[in-house]
């Protein structure tokens, strides 16, 4: 029975797993609360896949340390099947893989939405020593930044924005008013809108939670994630997560997007690189 005194946060509800019909299999479901455009937000797929692998490892190594994924087809609200396999269970690190599947649109076999390989360990035992790390850039506080109230049409109709609070620095939010800087940089803050504090799975989700950095280049088309690789560095402290997105190369309809996240103490807790496509929006 659920304790009414314990809040049920939307993120935890979205990551809820049920036993499957065979070893390594679990069931979940995507509702319409995490949609961006017509599909389910990719960061939620990452976090759900990591949650399934954490369950498969059964407490041996609780934290994703590295997580790499590809996305063969787009996810939609509905039932989800996860198939997990431990590749190697070591003394300090374990390797595992997970597939995320949903019923195909034609009603046939299950369609693969994500396939990921991951390294799991215990970040609580790896907090020290810190020999070298990236310092958090100095940016305005969240209450001095720009919210998502005036989001462009593509984002304004996404239910994802109701699950999170985003604050972009005024210097990198010009694209929202049709004035991108052209630098290919976004700085800002993110947290859950229902008060849930961040953990490692939330950092993994947040690495893909900001608007595409392509917007700062004036590229407002769809930028689907083709491949994603993350490194998780530490358990985050409570409070806002500070996020930086950058890109250096946009060629032939492909671009990389690099993300770094610091917690409220200024500690680097996550970083990622993803290869994105860039699709020109159709004429109106």
C-alpha positions as CSV (number, residue, x, y, z in Angstrom):
1,X,0.0,0.0,0.0
2,X,1.3,3.5,-0.9
3,X,2.0,5.7,2.1
4,X,-0.1,8.9,1.5
5,X,2.5,10.9,3.5
6,X,5.2,10.0,0.8
7,X,4.8,12.1,-2.4
8,X,4.7,10.2,-5.7
9,X,6.7,12.2,-8.1
10,X,6.0,12.1,-11.8
11,X,9.6,11.0,-12.7
12,X,9.4,8.0,-10.2
13,X,6.0,7.1,-11.5
14,X,7.3,7.1,-15.1
15,X,10.2,4.8,-14.1
16,X,8.0,2.2,-12.3
17,X,8.7,-1.3,-13.4
18,X,6.7,-4.6,-13.3
19,X,8.1,-8.1,-13.6
20,X,8.1,-9.6,-17.0
21,X,7.3,-13.2,-18.1
22,X,10.9,-14.4,-18.3
23,X,14.3,-13.6,-16.7
24,X,15.6,-10.1,-17.6
25,X,12.3,-8.9,-18.8
26,X,10.3,-6.0,-17.3
27,X,7.2,-4.0,-18.2
28,X,6.6,-0.3,-18.0
29,X,4.5,2.3,-19.7
30,X,4.8,5.8,-21.2
31,X,1.9,8.1,-20.6
32,X,1.4,11.4,-22.4
33,X,3.0,13.5,-19.6
34,X,6.6,13.3,-21.1
35,X,5.9,14.1,-24.7
36,X,8.0,16.4,-26.9
37,X,6.4,17.0,-30.3
38,X,4.6,13.7,-31.0
39,X,7.1,11.4,-29.3
40,X,8.2,10.5,-25.8
41,X,11.2,12.5,-24.5
42,X,14.4,10.7,-25.2
43,X,15.8,11.5,-21.7
44,X,13.0,9.4,-20.2
45,X,14.0,6.4,-22.3
46,X,17.6,6.7,-21.0
47,X,16.5,6.9,-17.4
48,X,14.0,4.0,-17.8
49,X,16.6,1.8,-19.4
50,X,19.0,2.6,-16.6
51,X,16.3,1.8,-14.0
52,X,15.8,-1.6,-15.7
53,X,19.5,-2.3,-15.6
54,X,19.8,-1.2,-12.0
55,X,17.0,-3.7,-11.1
56,X,18.7,-6.4,-13.1
57,X,21.9,-5.9,-11.1
58,X,19.8,-6.2,-7.9
59,X,21.8,-3.7,-5.8
60,X,25.2,-5.0,-6.7
61,X,26.1,-1.8,-8.5
62,X,23.4,0.9,-8.2
63,X,24.6,3.7,-10.4
64,X,25.1,4.1,-14.1
65,X,28.6,5.3,-14.7
66,X,28.5,5.3,-18.5
67,X,25.5,4.9,-20.7
68,X,25.5,4.7,-24.5
69,X,22.3,4.3,-26.6
70,X,21.0,4.3,-30.2
71,X,17.3,4.9,-31.1
72,X,16.1,2.8,-34.1
73,X,12.6,4.1,-34.0
74,X,10.7,6.9,-32.1
75,X,8.9,6.0,-28.9
76,X,5.2,6.9,-28.4
77,X,2.9,6.8,-25.3
78,X,1.9,3.2,-24.5
79,X,3.2,-0.1,-23.2
80,X,6.9,-0.7,-22.9
81,X,8.9,-4.0,-22.7
82,X,12.5,-3.9,-21.4
83,X,14.9,-6.8,-21.9
84,X,18.0,-6.6,-19.8
85,X,21.2,-8.7,-19.7
86,X,24.2,-8.5,-17.5
87,X,27.3,-9.0,-19.6
88,X,29.9,-9.0,-16.8
89,X,29.5,-8.5,-13.1
90,X,32.8,-7.4,-11.7
91,X,34.0,-6.5,-8.2
92,X,33.7,-2.7,-8.7
93,X,32.0,-2.3,-12.1
94,X,29.4,-4.3,-14.1
95,X,28.6,-4.2,-17.8
96,X,25.0,-4.7,-19.0
97,X,22.8,-4.0,-22.0
98,X,19.1,-3.2,-22.4
99,X,16.5,-3.1,-25.2
100,X,13.4,-1.0,-25.0
101,X,10.5,-2.2,-27.1
102,X,6.9,-1.2,-27.9
103,X,4.1,-2.6,-30.0
104,X,4.7,-1.8,-33.7
105,X,2.3,0.5,-35.4
106,X,1.1,-2.2,-37.7
107,X,0.2,-4.5,-34.7
108,X,2.9,-7.0,-35.5
109,X,6.1,-7.7,-33.7
110,X,7.5,-5.4,-31.0
111,X,9.5,-2.5,-32.4
112,X,12.8,-1.7,-30.9
113,X,12.9,1.9,-29.7
114,X,16.3,2.0,-27.9
115,X,19.3,-0.3,-27.4
116,X,21.9,0.6,-24.8
117,X,25.0,-0.7,-23.3
118,X,26.1,0.6,-19.9
119,X,28.7,0.5,-17.1
120,X,27.4,0.4,-13.6
121,X,29.2,1.0,-10.3
122,X,28.8,2.8,-7.0
123,X,29.4,6.6,-7.4
124,X,29.3,7.0,-3.7
125,X,32.6,5.2,-3.5
126,X,34.1,7.2,-6.3
127,X,33.6,10.8,-5.0
128,X,37.3,11.2,-4.1
129,X,40.0,12.0,-5.0
130,X,39.2,14.8,-7.4
131,X,42.5,15.3,-9.4
132,X,41.0,17.4,-12.2
133,X,37.5,18.5,-13.0
134,X,35.6,21.2,-15.0
135,X,34.5,24.2,-13.1
136,X,30.9,25.4,-13.5
137,X,30.7,28.6,-15.6
138,X,29.6,31.7,-13.8
139,X,26.0,32.4,-15.0
140,X,23.1,34.4,-13.5
141,X,21.0,32.8,-10.8
142,X,17.8,31.0,-11.9
143,X,15.5,33.9,-10.9
144,X,17.6,36.1,-13.1
145,X,17.1,33.8,-16.1
146,X,14.4,33.4,-18.8
147,X,11.7,30.8,-18.3
148,X,9.8,28.7,-20.9
149,X,6.6,30.7,-20.8
150,X,7.2,32.0,-24.3
151,X,8.4,28.8,-25.9
152,X,8.3,28.5,-29.6
153,X,5.4,26.4,-31.1
154,X,7.4,23.2,-31.3
155,X,8.1,23.2,-27.6
156,X,5.0,25.0,-26.4
157,X,2.8,22.1,-27.3
158,X,5.0,19.6,-25.5
159,X,3.7,18.2,-22.2
160,X,7.4,17.7,-21.2
161,X,7.5,21.4,-20.2
162,X,4.9,20.8,-17.5
163,X,7.2,18.2,-15.8
164,X,10.2,20.5,-15.5
165,X,11.3,24.1,-14.9
166,X,13.9,25.5,-17.3
167,X,15.7,28.8,-16.9
168,X,18.0,30.0,-19.7
169,X,20.5,32.8,-19.3
170,X,19.4,36.0,-21.1
171,X,22.7,35.8,-23.1
172,X,21.7,32.4,-24.6
173,X,17.9,32.8,-24.8
174,X,17.8,35.2,-27.8
175,X,16.7,32.4,-30.2
176,X,13.3,32.3,-28.4
177,X,12.7,35.8,-29.7
178,X,14.0,35.0,-33.1
179,X,17.5,36.4,-32.3
180,X,19.9,33.5,-32.0
181,X,23.5,34.3,-31.1
182,X,25.0,32.0,-33.7
183,X,27.5,30.7,-31.2
184,X,25.9,27.3,-30.6
185,X,25.8,27.6,-26.8
186,X,23.1,27.4,-24.2
187,X,23.5,28.0,-20.5
188,X,20.8,27.5,-17.9
189,X,19.2,25.6,-15.1
190,X,16.7,22.7,-14.8
191,X,14.8,21.0,-12.1
192,X,11.6,19.0,-11.8
193,X,8.4,21.1,-11.4
194,X,6.9,18.9,-8.7
195,X,9.8,19.4,-6.3
196,X,11.6,16.1,-6.8
197,X,15.3,16.4,-6.0
198,X,17.8,15.2,-8.5
199,X,19.6,11.8,-8.3
200,X,21.8,10.0,-10.8
201,X,18.9,8.9,-13.0
202,X,17.6,12.5,-13.0
203,X,21.0,13.7,-14.2
204,X,20.9,11.2,-17.0
205,X,17.5,12.5,-18.0
206,X,18.6,16.1,-17.7
207,X,21.5,15.6,-20.1
208,X,18.8,15.5,-22.8
209,X,16.3,17.9,-21.2
210,X,17.3,21.3,-22.6
211,X,16.1,22.8,-25.9
212,X,18.4,21.8,-28.8
213,X,21.5,23.8,-29.0
214,X,20.8,24.1,-32.8
215,X,18.2,26.7,-31.9
216,X,21.0,29.1,-31.0
217,X,22.3,28.7,-34.5
218,X,18.8,29.6,-35.9
219,X,18.1,26.0,-36.9
220,X,14.6,25.5,-35.7
221,X,13.9,22.1,-37.4
222,X,13.6,18.7,-35.7
223,X,16.9,17.5,-34.2
224,X,16.3,13.8,-33.4
225,X,19.0,12.0,-31.3
226,X,20.7,9.3,-33.3
227,X,23.3,8.2,-30.8
228,X,23.9,9.3,-27.2
229,X,26.7,8.6,-24.8
230,X,26.8,9.8,-21.2
231,X,29.3,9.7,-18.3
232,X,27.9,10.1,-14.8
233,X,30.4,11.5,-12.3
234,X,28.8,11.9,-8.9
235,X,25.6,11.9,-6.9
236,X,24.1,15.4,-7.2
237,X,23.3,17.6,-4.3
238,X,19.7,18.8,-3.9
239,X,18.7,21.9,-5.8
240,X,18.9,23.2,-9.4
241,X,21.1,21.5,-12.0
242,X,23.2,23.9,-14.0
243,X,23.4,22.8,-17.7
244,X,25.7,23.8,-20.5
245,X,25.1,22.8,-24.1
246,X,27.6,23.4,-27.0
247,X,28.1,22.4,-30.6
248,X,31.1,22.9,-32.9
249,X,30.1,21.0,-36.0
250,X,27.0,21.0,-38.2
251,X,27.7,19.3,-41.5
252,X,25.5,17.3,-43.9
253,X,22.4,17.4,-41.7
254,X,24.3,16.0,-38.7
255,X,25.5,17.8,-35.6
256,X,27.1,16.9,-32.2
257,X,25.6,18.3,-29.0
258,X,27.8,18.3,-25.9
259,X,26.2,18.7,-22.5
260,X,27.7,19.2,-19.0
261,X,25.8,19.4,-15.7
262,X,26.9,20.7,-12.4
263,X,24.9,20.4,-9.1
264,X,24.0,23.2,-6.7
265,X,27.5,22.9,-5.1
266,X,29.2,23.5,-8.4
267,X,30.4,19.8,-8.8
268,X,30.4,18.3,-12.2
269,X,27.9,15.4,-12.0
270,X,27.3,14.4,-15.7
271,X,28.5,15.0,-19.2
272,X,27.3,13.7,-22.6
273,X,27.8,13.8,-26.3
274,X,25.0,13.0,-28.8
275,X,24.9,12.8,-32.5
276,X,21.8,14.5,-33.8
277,X,20.1,14.8,-37.2
278,X,18.8,18.1,-38.3
279,X,15.6,18.1,-40.4
280,X,14.5,21.2,-42.2
281,X,10.9,22.0,-41.1
282,X,8.3,21.7,-43.9
283,X,7.1,25.0,-45.5
284,X,3.8,26.3,-44.0
